[in-house]
Amino acid sequence: MISPIAMGKISRDGKIIKATPGIKVKNIKPIDINSQERYGYLISLPDRLVKDSDYIVQLTAENFGENGPDFTVTSIALRYQTKKNFEVIIWGDRVQSGLKMETVKSNWHFVIYDI
């Protein structure tokens, strides 16, 4: 049986709501994102949490809404995964047309597994 080794709930402003001890989150502005606004999060892992950079990260973004909950297209992605950290980018449809995806700030959750 594979069990989670770390998890957390992060607020839209990058503050940890709840997380495994030693996890750190920092707001970043990704430089290689084609978006008017650039938002992202850098998640730093405690030493020796994972064996290598091939751990599994399960991500869930809460429904994006600039003025509270909203029903719009929201997507979340992980990138630049290393043994020490990874980036999380959340995309939302700001105009709710399905055509204008931009990086957004949203509450989100993660679970890390290592085999």
N, C-alpha and C positions, 0 to 999 in steps of 0.2 A: 504494500500500500504506500502510495506517495502522499506525503503530508506537506502542507504549506510550511515554509520556513520563515516567511515574513509577510506582513500585510499592512495596509494603511488606508485611511480615508483622508483626502486632502481637500482643503477649501479652495475656492476659485482664486483666492489671492495668494495661494501657495503655502498657507499655514497648515500644519499638521493638526487634524481634528483628533485622530487616534492612529497610532502606528506602533509597530514593533520597535522596542528601544534601539537606539543607534541610527535609525533612519533619519536622513536630513533631506529637506526639500528647499530648492532655491528657484526663484523666478528667473527666467532667461528670455532673451530676445534672439531667437534663432536667426542667423545671418543668411542662411541659404533657403529661406522660405519665401515664396512668391505670394505675398499677402500685404495689404495696406497696413494692417496692424500685425505685429509679430509677438505672439505670446507662446510661452512654453515653460516647462518645468524640468529641472535637473534633480534627479533622485540619487543621493549618495548612500551607499550601503556600508554597514559596519565591516571592519576587517574580518576576514575569514567567514563571512556569512555564506558565500558561495565558493565552489571549488574552481570554477573557471567562468568564462563569459557565455557559456551555453545554457544558462539557467532559463527557466520558463517564467514569463511574466504575463499574467492575465489582467487586463485593464477593463474598466467600466467607467464611462462618462455619464454623469447625471444629465438629464435633459437640459440643454442650454437655453437660457432666456436672459436677456440683458436686464429686464425689469422684473425678474422673478421667473417662476417656472413657465415654460412655453412649449408648445408642440412643434418642434422644428427638427430638421435633419442635423444630427450630431455624430461625429466620428472621432475616434481616439486612436493614436498610433504611438508606438515605441520606436526609438531609433538610437543609433550610436551606443549600443549595449556593450559594456565592458565589465570586467570583474569588480570594478569599483563603483560604477554608476550607469545610469541610462537616462535618456531624455524622453519626455512625454509631450506630445503636441495634440491639442484638441481643435477640431474644425467644426464650425457651425454655419448654417445658412442664415446669414444676417437679414436677408430680405425675404426669406421663406418662399423662395421660388424654385429652389432646387438647383439654381444656376450660379449662385454667388457664395461659394464656400470660403470662409476666412478663418484664420486662427482666432480662437475665443478663449475666455477664461470661464471655467466651469468647475464645479465640485467633481471629484473623480476618486476612484478606488483602485487598489492594486493588490494582487496576491502573487507571491513569488514561490516557485517550486524548484527544487534541485534534485536531480536523480543521481 
